Amino acid sequence: MSKRIVTISKFMSKYLRHEPETLGLKLEPGGWVMIADLLEGAGKLGFPITEEELLQVVAENDKQRFALDETATKIRANQGHSTSVDLQLVEVEPPTELYHGTVRKFLDAILIEGLKKMDRHDVHLSKDVETAAKVGERRGKPVILVVDSQGMASDGYQFRLSENGVWLTDHVPPMYLRLMEDS
Ligand code: HQG
């Protein structure tokens, strides 16, 4: 992926997840915006992007962060929002366990308060240890927490699955968390 495409991807994450209003956008239910409006807003802000570049970002993005609607006129970020949005994801039965990658300095707080959304719209969980390790590595040496998602589900907690395979929930209380050995 070229440097330009990575830069555009970061630009799109910023405005589709965090501050759409700066580009004159309002997220529709599901998090969608018109591609034409996004391109126009980017141009006005002094960061012109072509439609071809935008489509290349959607297609090549390493984590499939963006999706087009079925008419390919709208785009959204699949997850990662901080701005208020209803992604209209349906509740899904989670696997037995899910994983969360973090770093040691957050552990004390997490084991007391559980996993919180912090600045995001949801708590993000990974379906496998490898992915969780990559998430944790963004901040240092990763530490993996195992989430008893089956236990949570049977206690009535809801899970949603983003289009790019990230599991989302509101809060993971500490009783459902255990530190993975060797992490
Ligand atoms: C920690 C990236 C103290 C939590 C990734 C994490 C993911 C607490 C940080 C996605 C806490 C929040 C999300 C508590 C949680 N006390 N710290 N009670 N509860 N934390 O970035 O899960 O590249 O908002 O462990 O790959 O790291 O953006 O969440 O370290 O999929 O597409 O607070 O973002 O994807 O950090 O990452 P984040 P995350 P993208």
Residues whose N, C-alpha, C, O or C-beta is under 5 A from the ligand:
A	BS01	HQG	G80 G101 T102 F106 A109 I110 E113 G114 L115 K116 K117 M118 R120 H124 V135
